[in-house]
Amino acid sequence: MFGAKIFPVVEAANTIEIGSYVRIHNFDDDMHNKKGIFKGHFEQPTGEIRSWIVLEENNKNFYTLPHTLRIV
């Protein structure tokens, strides 16, 4: 007896969870490849969305564009 197996397709989540370990992937920034803990997104008064990261190397706050983050 022949048949087809059906498997559910699960798409990868594009969201980063708060507390995730991330790195900055932006060749145009001197912070390229710096790592830290993701603390969330926020909206600036201009309407632009930024991501908040606490850097691993010095525990300082850094704000960047969401599309420049990669999960480590």
PDB file of N, CA, C and O in Angstrom:
ATOM      1  N   MET A   1       0.838  -1.166   0.000  1.00  0.00           N
ATOM      2  CA  MET A   1       0.000   0.000   0.000  1.00  0.00           C
ATOM      3  C   MET A   1       0.893   1.243   0.000  1.00  0.00           C
ATOM      4  O   MET A   1       1.812   1.365   0.809  1.00  0.00           O
ATOM      5  N   PHE A   2       0.606   2.147  -0.911  1.00  0.00           N
ATOM      6  CA  PHE A   2       1.393   3.372  -1.024  1.00  0.00           C
ATOM      7  C   PHE A   2       0.564   4.564  -0.547  1.00  0.00           C
ATOM      8  O   PHE A   2      -0.665   4.560  -0.624  1.00  0.00           O
ATOM      9  N   GLY A   3       1.249   5.551  -0.070  1.00  0.00           N
ATOM     10  CA  GLY A   3       0.552   6.742   0.395  1.00  0.00           C
ATOM     11  C   GLY A   3       1.551   7.884   0.535  1.00  0.00           C
ATOM     12  O   GLY A   3       2.763   7.696   0.424  1.00  0.00           O
ATOM     13  N   ALA A   4       1.033   9.016   0.770  1.00  0.00           N
ATOM     14  CA  ALA A   4       1.880  10.194   0.950  1.00  0.00           C
ATOM     15  C   ALA A   4       1.879  10.598   2.416  1.00  0.00           C
ATOM     16  O   ALA A   4       0.842  10.600   3.080  1.00  0.00           O
ATOM     17  N   LYS A   5       3.055  10.936   2.899  1.00  0.00           N
ATOM     18  CA  LYS A   5       3.142  11.444   4.262  1.00  0.00           C
ATOM     19  C   LYS A   5       3.024  12.956   4.208  1.00  0.00           C
ATOM     20  O   LYS A   5       3.643  13.614   3.372  1.00  0.00           O
ATOM     21  N   ILE A   6       2.243  13.479   5.086  1.00  0.00           N
ATOM     22  CA  ILE A   6       2.047  14.928   5.140  1.00  0.00           C
ATOM     23  C   ILE A   6       2.653  15.438   6.432  1.00  0.00           C
ATOM     24  O   ILE A   6       2.355  14.943   7.519  1.00  0.00           O
ATOM     25  N   PHE A   7       3.510  16.438   6.290  1.00  0.00           N
ATOM     26  CA  PHE A   7       4.168  17.041   7.439  1.00  0.00           C
ATOM     27  C   PHE A   7       3.757  18.501   7.545  1.00  0.00           C
ATOM     28  O   PHE A   7       3.685  19.194   6.530  1.00  0.00           O
ATOM     29  N   PRO A   8       3.489  18.972   8.738  1.00  0.00           N
ATOM     30  CA  PRO A   8       3.149  20.393   8.880  1.00  0.00           C
ATOM     31  C   PRO A   8       4.380  21.269   8.586  1.00  0.00           C
ATOM     32  O   PRO A   8       5.510  20.903   8.909  1.00  0.00           O
ATOM     33  N   VAL A   9       4.141  22.391   7.989  1.00  0.00           N
ATOM     34  CA  VAL A   9       5.217  23.331   7.696  1.00  0.00           C
ATOM     35  C   VAL A   9       5.187  24.413   8.763  1.00  0.00           C
ATOM     36  O   VAL A   9       4.171  25.076   8.976  1.00  0.00           O
ATOM     37  N   VAL A  10       6.310  24.574   9.420  1.00  0.00           N
ATOM     38  CA  VAL A  10       6.422  25.574  10.470  1.00  0.00           C
ATOM     39  C   VAL A  10       7.417  26.621  10.006  1.00  0.00           C
ATOM     40  O   VAL A  10       8.565  26.308   9.691  1.00  0.00           O
ATOM     41  N   GLU A  11       6.974  27.847   9.968  1.00  0.00           N
ATOM     42  CA  GLU A  11       7.861  28.923   9.558  1.00  0.00           C
ATOM     43  C   GLU A  11       8.670  29.407  10.755  1.00  0.00           C
ATOM     44  O   GLU A  11       8.182  29.438  11.885  1.00  0.00           O
ATOM     45  N   ALA A  12       9.913  29.783  10.484  1.00  0.00           N
ATOM     46  CA  ALA A  12      10.767  30.305  11.548  1.00  0.00           C
ATOM     47  C   ALA A  12      10.230  31.646  12.025  1.00  0.00           C
ATOM     48  O   ALA A  12       9.766  32.466  11.232  1.00  0.00           O
ATOM     49  N   ALA A  13      10.302  31.849  13.315  1.00  0.00           N
ATOM     50  CA  ALA A  13       9.844  33.115  13.883  1.00  0.00           C
ATOM     51  C   ALA A  13      10.856  34.208  13.572  1.00  0.00           C
ATOM     52  O   ALA A  13      12.062  33.988  13.682  1.00  0.00           O
ATOM     53  N   ASN A  14      10.376  35.376  13.188  1.00  0.00           N
ATOM     54  CA  ASN A  14      11.250  36.495  12.888  1.00  0.00           C
ATOM     55  C   ASN A  14      11.408  37.429  14.076  1.00  0.00           C
ATOM     56  O   ASN A  14      12.059  38.469  13.971  1.00  0.00           O
ATOM     57  N   THR A  15      10.820  37.067  15.190  1.00  0.00           N
ATOM     58  CA  THR A  15      10.879  37.940  16.348  1.00  0.00           C
ATOM     59  C   THR A  15      11.981  37.480  17.294  1.00  0.00           C
ATOM     60  O   THR A  15      12.289  36.292  17.389  1.00  0.00           O
ATOM     61  N   ILE A  16      12.554  38.433  17.979  1.00  0.00           N
ATOM     62  CA  ILE A  16      13.578  38.149  18.972  1.00  0.00           C
ATOM     63  C   ILE A  16      12.934  38.320  20.341  1.00  0.00           C
ATOM     64  O   ILE A  16      12.295  39.338  20.604  1.00  0.00           O
ATOM     65  N   GLU A  17      13.096  37.352  21.193  1.00  0.00           N
ATOM     66  CA  GLU A  17      12.506  37.425  22.521  1.00  0.00           C
ATOM     67  C   GLU A  17      13.360  38.289  23.443  1.00  0.00           C
ATOM     68  O   GLU A  17      14.585  38.315  23.327  1.00  0.00           O
ATOM     69  N   ILE A  18      12.711  38.984  24.343  1.00  0.00           N
ATOM     70  CA  ILE A  18      13.416  39.793  25.330  1.00  0.00           C
ATOM     71  C   ILE A  18      14.301  38.874  26.163  1.00  0.00           C
ATOM     72  O   ILE A  18      13.857  37.821  26.621  1.00  0.00           O
ATOM     73  N   GLY A  19      15.542  39.273  26.356  1.00  0.00           N
ATOM     74  CA  GLY A  19      16.511  38.474  27.092  1.00  0.00           C
ATOM     75  C   GLY A  19      17.386  37.616  26.197  1.00  0.00           C
ATOM     76  O   GLY A  19      18.290  36.939  26.686  1.00  0.00           O
ATOM     77  N   SER A  20      17.129  37.631  24.876  1.00  0.00           N
ATOM     78  CA  SER A  20      17.935  36.844  23.950  1.00  0.00           C
ATOM     79  C   SER A  20      19.328  37.448  23.797  1.00  0.00           C
ATOM     80  O   SER A  20      19.508  38.664  23.859  1.00  0.00           O
ATOM     81  N   TYR A  21      20.294  36.580  23.599  1.00  0.00           N
ATOM     82  CA  TYR A  21      21.672  36.999  23.344  1.00  0.00           C
ATOM     83  C   TYR A  21      21.783  37.289  21.848  1.00  0.00           C
ATOM     84  O   TYR A  21      21.526  36.407  21.028  1.00  0.00           O
ATOM     85  N   VAL A  22      22.159  38.505  21.488  1.00  0.00           N
ATOM     86  CA  VAL A  22      22.178  38.927  20.089  1.00  0.00           C
ATOM     87  C   VAL A  22      23.523  39.569  19.739  1.00  0.00           C
ATOM     88  O   VAL A  22      24.319  39.910  20.614  1.00  0.00           O
ATOM     89  N   ARG A  23      23.748  39.721  18.434  1.00  0.00           N
ATOM     90  CA  ARG A  23      24.898  40.488  17.956  1.00  0.00           C
ATOM     91  C   ARG A  23      24.405  41.498  16.936  1.00  0.00           C
ATOM     92  O   ARG A  23      23.376  41.301  16.289  1.00  0.00           O
ATOM     93  N   ILE A  24      25.148  42.568  16.806  1.00  0.00           N
ATOM     94  CA  ILE A  24      24.802  43.631  15.856  1.00  0.00           C
ATOM     95  C   ILE A  24      25.465  43.303  14.531  1.00  0.00           C
ATOM     96  O   ILE A  24      26.678  43.099  14.471  1.00  0.00           O
ATOM     97  N   HIS A  25      24.684  43.252  13.482  1.00  0.00           N
ATOM     98  CA  HIS A  25      25.182  42.931  12.143  1.00  0.00           C
ATOM     99  C   HIS A  25      24.948  44.138  11.241  1.00  0.00           C
ATOM    100  O   HIS A  25      23.941  44.223  10.539  1.00  0.00           O
ATOM    101  N   ASN A  26      25.904  45.072  11.277  1.00  0.00           N
ATOM    102  CA  ASN A  26      25.797  46.294  10.484  1.00  0.00           C
ATOM    103  C   ASN A  26      27.207  46.724  10.093  1.00  0.00           C
ATOM    104  O   ASN A  26      27.927  47.322  10.892  1.00  0.00           O
ATOM    105  N   PHE A  27      27.593  46.414   8.854  1.00  0.00           N
ATOM    106  CA  PHE A  27      28.942  46.716   8.383  1.00  0.00           C
ATOM    107  C   PHE A  27      29.262  48.204   8.418  1.00  0.00           C
ATOM    108  O   PHE A  27      30.430  48.579   8.520  1.00  0.00           O
ATOM    109  N   ASP A  28      28.244  49.058   8.336  1.00  0.00           N
ATOM    110  CA  ASP A  28      28.455  50.505   8.301  1.00  0.00           C
ATOM    111  C   ASP A  28      28.607  51.126   9.685  1.00  0.00           C
ATOM    112  O   ASP A  28      28.791  52.339   9.792  1.00  0.00           O
ATOM    113  N   ASP A  29      28.536  50.335  10.732  1.00  0.00           N
ATOM    114  CA  ASP A  29      28.585  50.840  12.101  1.00  0.00           C
ATOM    115  C   ASP A  29      29.823  50.284  12.804  1.00  0.00           C
ATOM    116  O   ASP A  29      30.192  49.129  12.591  1.00  0.00           O
ATOM    117  N   ASP A  30      30.457  51.093  13.630  1.00  0.00           N
ATOM    118  CA  ASP A  30      31.623  50.607  14.368  1.00  0.00           C
ATOM    119  C   ASP A  30      31.242  49.591  15.439  1.00  0.00           C
ATOM    120  O   ASP A  30      32.124  48.988  16.051  1.00  0.00           O
ATOM    121  N   MET A  31      29.965  49.392  15.675  1.00  0.00           N
ATOM    122  CA  MET A  31      29.481  48.406  16.647  1.00  0.00           C
ATOM    123  C   MET A  31      29.236  47.032  16.003  1.00  0.00           C
ATOM    124  O   MET A  31      28.717  46.128  16.658  1.00  0.00           O
ATOM    125  N   HIS A  32      29.603  46.873  14.738  1.00  0.00           N
ATOM    126  CA  HIS A  32      29.416  45.609  14.019  1.00  0.00           C
ATOM    127  C   HIS A  32      30.039  44.453  14.812  1.00  0.00           C
ATOM    128  O   HIS A  32      31.179  44.545  15.268  1.00  0.00           O
ATOM    129  N   ASN A  33      29.284  43.379  14.967  1.00  0.00           N
ATOM    130  CA  ASN A  33      29.670  42.151  15.671  1.00  0.00           C
ATOM    131  C   ASN A  33      29.760  42.286  17.189  1.00  0.00           C
ATOM    132  O   ASN A  33      30.218  41.353  17.849  1.00  0.00           O
ATOM    133  N   LYS A  34      29.346  43.397  17.758  1.00  0.00           N
ATOM    134  CA  LYS A  34      29.281  43.515  19.216  1.00  0.00           C
ATOM    135  C   LYS A  34      28.087  42.704  19.696  1.00  0.00           C
ATOM    136  O   LYS A  34      27.070  42.615  19.009  1.00  0.00           O
ATOM    137  N   LYS A  35      28.216  42.112  20.880  1.00  0.00           N
ATOM    138  CA  LYS A  35      27.169  41.231  21.405  1.00  0.00           C
ATOM    139  C   LYS A  35      26.571  41.798  22.679  1.00  0.00           C
ATOM    140  O   LYS A  35      27.201  42.578  23.394  1.00  0.00           O
ATOM    141  N   GLY A  36      25.335  41.383  22.947  1.00  0.00           N
ATOM    142  CA  GLY A  36      24.665  41.828  24.154  1.00  0.00           C
ATOM    143  C   GLY A  36      23.314  41.166  24.343  1.00  0.00           C
ATOM    144  O   GLY A  36      22.957  40.230  23.626  1.00  0.00           O
ATOM    145  N   ILE A  37      22.577  41.659  25.306  1.00  0.00           N
ATOM    146  CA  ILE A  37      21.255  41.123  25.648  1.00  0.00           C
ATOM    147  C   ILE A  37      20.178  42.059  25.102  1.00  0.00           C
ATOM    148  O   ILE A  37      20.207  43.265  25.349  1.00  0.00           O
ATOM    149  N   PHE A  38      19.228  41.489  24.358  1.00  0.00           N
ATOM    150  CA  PHE A  38      18.122  42.249  23.779  1.00  0.00           C
ATOM    151  C   PHE A  38      17.116  42.582  24.874  1.00  0.00           C
ATOM    152  O   PHE A  38      16.681  41.696  25.611  1.00  0.00           O
ATOM    153  N   LYS A  39      16.744  43.866  24.985  1.00  0.00           N
ATOM    154  CA  LYS A  39      15.814  44.318  26.021  1.00  0.00           C
ATOM    155  C   LYS A  39      14.462  44.759  25.473  1.00  0.00           C
ATOM    156  O   LYS A  39      13.540  45.008  26.249  1.00  0.00           O
ATOM    157  N   GLY A  40      14.324  44.860  24.149  1.00  0.00           N
ATOM    158  CA  GLY A  40      13.025  45.209  23.584  1.00  0.00           C
ATOM    159  C   GLY A  40      13.118  46.258  22.492  1.00  0.00           C
ATOM    160  O   GLY A  40      14.188  46.798  22.210  1.00  0.00           O
ATOM    161  N   HIS A  41      11.968  46.535  21.881  1.00  0.00           N
ATOM    162  CA  HIS A  41      11.842  47.563  20.845  1.00  0.00           C
ATOM    163  C   HIS A  41      11.101  48.754  21.436  1.00  0.00           C
ATOM    164  O   HIS A  41      10.310  48.605  22.368  1.00  0.00           O
ATOM    165  N   PHE A  42      11.358  49.925  20.892  1.00  0.00           N
ATOM    166  CA  PHE A  42      10.590  51.095  21.292  1.00  0.00           C
ATOM    167  C   PHE A  42      10.448  52.023  20.095  1.00  0.00           C
ATOM    168  O   PHE A  42      11.227  51.965  19.144  1.00  0.00           O
ATOM    169  N   GLU A  43       9.442  52.873  20.164  1.00  0.00           N
ATOM    170  CA  GLU A  43       9.173  53.820  19.081  1.00  0.00           C
ATOM    171  C   GLU A  43       9.647  55.201  19.491  1.00  0.00           C
ATOM    172  O   GLU A  43       9.294  55.705  20.557  1.00  0.00           O
ATOM    173  N   GLN A  44      10.449  55.804  18.633  1.00  0.00           N
ATOM    174  CA  GLN A  44      10.913  57.167  18.864  1.00  0.00           C
ATOM    175  C   GLN A  44       9.790  58.144  18.545  1.00  0.00           C
ATOM    176  O   GLN A  44       8.832  57.776  17.865  1.00  0.00           O
ATOM    177  N   PRO A  45       9.889  59.380  19.022  1.00  0.00           N
ATOM    178  CA  PRO A  45       8.856  60.376  18.708  1.00  0.00           C
ATOM    179  C   PRO A  45       8.662  60.588  17.202  1.00  0.00           C
ATOM    180  O   PRO A  45       7.589  61.008  16.769  1.00  0.00           O
ATOM    181  N   THR A  46       9.685  60.301  16.413  1.00  0.00           N
ATOM    182  CA  THR A  46       9.577  60.440  14.956  1.00  0.00           C
ATOM    183  C   THR A  46       8.825  59.281  14.314  1.00  0.00           C
ATOM    184  O   THR A  46       8.518  59.323  13.123  1.00  0.00           O
ATOM    185  N   GLY A  47       8.525  58.237  15.106  1.00  0.00           N
ATOM    186  CA  GLY A  47       7.817  57.073  14.586  1.00  0.00           C
ATOM    187  C   GLY A  47       8.749  55.938  14.208  1.00  0.00           C
ATOM    188  O   GLY A  47       8.280  54.851  13.871  1.00  0.00           O
ATOM    189  N   GLU A  48      10.049  56.157  14.253  1.00  0.00           N
ATOM    190  CA  GLU A  48      11.013  55.122  13.901  1.00  0.00           C
ATOM    191  C   GLU A  48      11.163  54.123  15.055  1.00  0.00           C
ATOM    192  O   GLU A  48      11.190  54.514  16.222  1.00  0.00           O
ATOM    193  N   ILE A  49      11.261  52.832  14.718  1.00  0.00           N
ATOM    194  CA  ILE A  49      11.410  51.778  15.719  1.00  0.00           C
ATOM    195  C   ILE A  49      12.897  51.505  15.928  1.00  0.00           C
ATOM    196  O   ILE A  49      13.655  51.393  14.964  1.00  0.00           O
ATOM    197  N   ARG A  50      13.312  51.397  17.193  1.00  0.00           N
ATOM    198  CA  ARG A  50      14.693  51.078  17.558  1.00  0.00           C
ATOM    199  C   ARG A  50      14.692  49.890  18.513  1.00  0.00           C
ATOM    200  O   ARG A  50      13.712  49.648  19.216  1.00  0.00           O
ATOM    201  N   SER A  51      15.797  49.157  18.531  1.00  0.00           N
ATOM    202  CA  SER A  51      15.981  48.035  19.448  1.00  0.00           C
ATOM    203  C   SER A  51      16.973  48.427  20.526  1.00  0.00           C
ATOM    204  O   SER A  51      17.970  49.096  20.253  1.00  0.00           O
ATOM    205  N   TRP A  52      16.698  48.009  21.747  1.00  0.00           N
ATOM    206  CA  TRP A  52      17.536  48.330  22.894  1.00  0.00           C
ATOM    207  C   TRP A  52      18.339  47.091  23.268  1.00  0.00           C
ATOM    208  O   TRP A  52      17.785  46.010  23.472  1.00  0.00           O
ATOM    209  N   ILE A  53      19.667  47.271  23.356  1.00  0.00           N
ATOM    210  CA  ILE A  53      20.573  46.188  23.707  1.00  0.00           C
ATOM    211  C   ILE A  53      21.472  46.655  24.843  1.00  0.00           C
ATOM    212  O   ILE A  53      21.943  47.792  24.832  1.00  0.00           O
ATOM    213  N   VAL A  54      21.713  45.793  25.816  1.00  0.00           N
ATOM    214  CA  VAL A  54      22.721  46.055  26.845  1.00  0.00           C
ATOM    215  C   VAL A  54      23.961  45.285  26.411  1.00  0.00           C
ATOM    216  O   VAL A  54      23.954  44.055  26.354  1.00  0.00           O
ATOM    217  N   LEU A  55      25.029  46.025  26.106  1.00  0.00           N
ATOM    218  CA  LEU A  55      26.240  45.430  25.553  1.00  0.00           C
ATOM    219  C   LEU A  55      26.956  44.542  26.565  1.00  0.00           C
ATOM    220  O   LEU A  55      27.022  44.849  27.755  1.00  0.00           O
ATOM    221  N   GLU A  56      27.485  43.444  26.062  1.00  0.00           N
ATOM    222  CA  GLU A  56      28.186  42.464  26.877  1.00  0.00           C
ATOM    223  C   GLU A  56      29.491  43.027  27.440  1.00  0.00           C
ATOM    224  O   GLU A  56      29.831  42.765  28.593  1.00  0.00           O
ATOM    225  N   GLU A  57      30.217  43.792  26.640  1.00  0.00           N
ATOM    226  CA  GLU A  57      31.565  44.213  27.026  1.00  0.00           C
ATOM    227  C   GLU A  57      31.617  45.274  28.123  1.00  0.00           C
ATOM    228  O   GLU A  57      32.590  45.343  28.875  1.00  0.00           O
ATOM    229  N   ASN A  58      30.573  46.099  28.218  1.00  0.00           N
ATOM    230  CA  ASN A  58      30.651  47.189  29.204  1.00  0.00           C
ATOM    231  C   ASN A  58      29.316  47.495  29.894  1.00  0.00           C
ATOM    232  O   ASN A  58      29.214  48.476  30.631  1.00  0.00           O
ATOM    233  N   ASN A  59      28.304  46.671  29.663  1.00  0.00           N
ATOM    234  CA  ASN A  59      26.968  46.849  30.263  1.00  0.00           C
ATOM    235  C   ASN A  59      26.340  48.205  29.958  1.00  0.00           C
ATOM    236  O   ASN A  59      25.539  48.706  30.747  1.00  0.00           O
ATOM    237  N   LYS A  60      26.693  48.799  28.834  1.00  0.00           N
ATOM    238  CA  LYS A  60      26.090  50.073  28.438  1.00  0.00           C
ATOM    239  C   LYS A  60      24.930  49.829  27.493  1.00  0.00           C
ATOM    240  O   LYS A  60      24.893  48.827  26.778  1.00  0.00           O
ATOM    241  N   ASN A  61      23.982  50.758  27.497  1.00  0.00           N
ATOM    242  CA  ASN A  61      22.831  50.684  26.601  1.00  0.00           C
ATOM    243  C   ASN A  61      23.249  51.091  25.203  1.00  0.00           C
ATOM    244  O   ASN A  61      24.030  52.025  25.019  1.00  0.00           O
ATOM    245  N   PHE A  62      22.712  50.369  24.207  1.00  0.00           N
ATOM    246  CA  PHE A  62      22.947  50.716  22.804  1.00  0.00           C
ATOM    247  C   PHE A  62      21.629  50.540  22.068  1.00  0.00           C
ATOM    248  O   PHE A  62      20.892  49.585  22.311  1.00  0.00           O
ATOM    249  N   TYR A  63      21.346  51.454  21.184  1.00  0.00           N
ATOM    250  CA  TYR A  63      20.096  51.440  20.420  1.00  0.00           C
ATOM    251  C   TYR A  63      20.428  51.310  18.948  1.00  0.00           C
ATOM    252  O   TYR A  63      21.298  52.017  18.439  1.00  0.00           O
ATOM    253  N   THR A  64      19.741  50.412  18.260  1.00  0.00           N
ATOM    254  CA  THR A  64      20.013  50.156  16.850  1.00  0.00           C
ATOM    255  C   THR A  64      18.716  49.822  16.122  1.00  0.00           C
ATOM    256  O   THR A  64      17.670  49.653  16.748  1.00  0.00           O
ATOM    257  N   LEU A  65      18.789  49.731  14.822  1.00  0.00           N
ATOM    258  CA  LEU A  65      17.628  49.347  14.014  1.00  0.00           C
ATOM    259  C   LEU A  65      17.367  47.849  14.159  1.00  0.00           C
ATOM    260  O   LEU A  65      18.311  47.059  14.179  1.00  0.00           O
ATOM    261  N   PRO A  66      16.112  47.454  14.260  1.00  0.00           N
ATOM    262  CA  PRO A  66      15.780  46.041  14.493  1.00  0.00           C
ATOM    263  C   PRO A  66      16.348  45.077  13.449  1.00  0.00           C
ATOM    264  O   PRO A  66      16.720  43.954  13.792  1.00  0.00           O
ATOM    265  N   HIS A  67      16.422  45.492  12.188  1.00  0.00           N
ATOM    266  CA  HIS A  67      16.889  44.569  11.146  1.00  0.00           C
ATOM    267  C   HIS A  67      18.391  44.295  11.226  1.00  0.00           C
ATOM    268  O   HIS A  67      18.893  43.440  10.496  1.00  0.00           O
ATOM    269  N   THR A  68      19.121  45.001  12.100  1.00  0.00           N
ATOM    270  CA  THR A  68      20.563  44.770  12.226  1.00  0.00           C
ATOM    271  C   THR A  68      20.904  43.760  13.315  1.00  0.00           C
ATOM    272  O   THR A  68      22.084  43.526  13.576  1.00  0.00           O
ATOM    273  N   LEU A  69      19.916  43.160  13.952  1.00  0.00           N
ATOM    274  CA  LEU A  69      20.170  42.205  15.022  1.00  0.00           C
ATOM    275  C   LEU A  69      20.131  40.764  14.511  1.00  0.00           C
ATOM    276  O   LEU A  69      19.324  40.417  13.649  1.00  0.00           O
ATOM    277  N   ARG A  70      21.005  39.947  15.054  1.00  0.00           N
ATOM    278  CA  ARG A  70      21.024  38.514  14.770  1.00  0.00           C
ATOM    279  C   ARG A  70      21.092  37.777  16.097  1.00  0.00           C
ATOM    280  O   ARG A  70      21.822  38.190  16.999  1.00  0.00           O
ATOM    281  N   ILE A  71      20.343  36.697  16.224  1.00  0.00           N
ATOM    282  CA  ILE A  71      20.389  35.888  17.448  1.00  0.00           C
ATOM    283  C   ILE A  71      21.670  35.061  17.408  1.00  0.00           C
ATOM    284  O   ILE A  71      22.025  34.489  16.378  1.00  0.00           O
ATOM    285  N   VAL A  72      22.353  35.010  18.547  1.00  0.00           N
ATOM    286  CA  VAL A  72      23.605  34.244  18.636  1.00  0.00           C
ATOM    287  C   VAL A  72      23.292  32.840  19.098  1.00  0.00           C
ATOM    288  O   VAL A  72      24.199  32.021  19.242  1.00  0.00           O
TER     289      VAL A  72
END
